[in-house]
Every structure is written in structure tokens, then in C-alpha cells.
Amino acid sequence: MSKEPPFLDWDAIETEIADTNRKAWDAENTPEKIAARKAKSEAEFERGVRNGWWDKDGNSLQPEEPDEEEDEE
């Protein structure tokens, strides 16, 4: 009598992974957490406007730094 090796049920494994990922996503994206992240983002934006980093439209007010390319002649 030969014994066959056990085979993995890939459908069940993929379903379990998808369920785990969905639960993790749901835990990180509750309405309260989304509102908190939005409030934090808006506060950081307002701070950047006050500090002169960007304007109200989100355009950077910082001078662009030139690319440092060395010319070897």
C-alpha cells in the first residue's frame, strides 16, 4: 500500500488569505480612522501653507533645486 502525499487545498488557502486581508483592511479603514487621517492631513497642509512651503492650491513655493551634474571637460 502506498500512501499519497497530502495535497494543499489552494482554493481554501486563497480564500483564507483574502479574508485575512479584507479584515485587516476593514480594521484600518473604519470611518473614525479615515476621519482622523483626513484631519491630520488637512492640519499638515495648513501648517505648510502657514510656513510658506506651498500655496492654497498645493503648489510648492520652494525653489527647485537644480540637478547637480558635473561637467567634466
N, C-alpha and C positions, 0 to 999 in steps of 0.2 A: 504494500500500500504506500502510495506516495502522497505526501502532503503538499497541497498547493500553498504557495506563499499568500499571505493576506494582501488584498488589494485595497488601495485607498479609494474612498468614495469622493471623487473630486467635486462632484456637484454639491455634496454636503459641505465640503471644506470651503468652497467658494461662497456658498450661502452663508456660512458662519462668519467668514471674513467680511462679507458685505454687511451683515447685521451688526457686527462689531464696529465697523467704520461708521455706519449710519448712527449708531448710538453715541459714538464719540463726537460726531459732527453735531448731533442734536444737543448734546451736553454743552458744547462750546458756542452754540448759536441760539441760545434762549433769547426771548425778546429783551430781557433785562441786560444780558451781556452785550447784545447788539447795541442797545441804547447807551450803555456805558462806554463802549468803544467809539461810538459816534461822538459822544460828548467830549471824550478825551481828544479825538482828532480835531474837533472844532476848536477846542481850547488851545491846542498846539498851533493851529492855523492862525488864530487871533494873536497869539504870542509872537508868531513870525511876522505878522503884519506890523505889530507894535514895534518890533525890533528892526524893522526895515529889511527883512530878508526877502519878502515878496509883497506884491500889491494885493488888493482885494480880489482880483481875478485869478490869483495864484501864480502870476508871472514872477519869476525870480528878479530881484533887484540887485543881486550880487554881480559884480563884473565877471565876465567869463575869463577864465584863466587860459592863456594861450598854451597850445601844445608845446611841450619842450622837446624840440627836435634839434639835435646838434648837427650843425653843418660842418662836415669835415672836408675842408678844401686845402 
